[in-house]
Amino acid sequence: MASIVQSSEPIFLSVVNLVEIYSKYLLRSESEAEKIKRILLSRCRIIEVNQDIALQASALKAKHTMAIADAMILATARSQGVSLLTYDSDFQGLKGVRVLKRR
């Protein structure tokens, strides 16, 4: 994942991911969270949830019985026409998702 972040490829980040990542780091350390926030906001294009994403997420949640946050994250990726890269095995087997393995 570090090679992706360090590349020049555009990175799209759902606002839902921003909440998940930033809150995770806030639990550890406020200074570490601020560092991560600066990196994310400078390196990623944050995609807000809109009506189309919300409706697509609703359909994904109903079809795959996924968590609302996961459905919104996947719907956001699909709205941008990009693949979702994740370590979360809950996404395994879904179209347009690449589940990465932790080292």
CORJO-V833551 format. One record per residue. N is the residue number from 0. BURIAL is + if it has 24 or more other C-alpha atoms within 12 Angstrom, else -. Layout:
N,BURIAL
N,BURIAL
This chain:
0,-
1,-
2,-
3,-
4,-
5,-
6,-
7,-
8,-
9,-
10,+
11,+
12,+
13,+
14,+
15,+
16,+
17,+
18,-
19,-
20,+
21,+
22,-
23,-
24,-
25,-
26,-
27,-
28,-
29,-
30,-
31,-
32,-
33,-
34,-
35,+
36,+
37,-
38,-
39,+
40,-
41,-
42,-
43,+
44,-
45,+
46,+
47,+
48,+
49,-
50,-
51,-
52,+
53,+
54,-
55,+
56,+
57,+
58,-
59,+
60,-
61,-
62,-
63,-
64,-
65,-
66,-
67,-
68,+
69,+
70,+
71,+
72,+
73,+
74,+
75,+
76,+
77,+
78,+
79,+
80,-
81,-
82,+
83,+
84,+
85,+
86,-
87,-
88,-
89,-
90,+
91,-
92,-
93,+
94,-
95,-
96,+
97,-
98,-
99,-
100,-
101,-
102,-
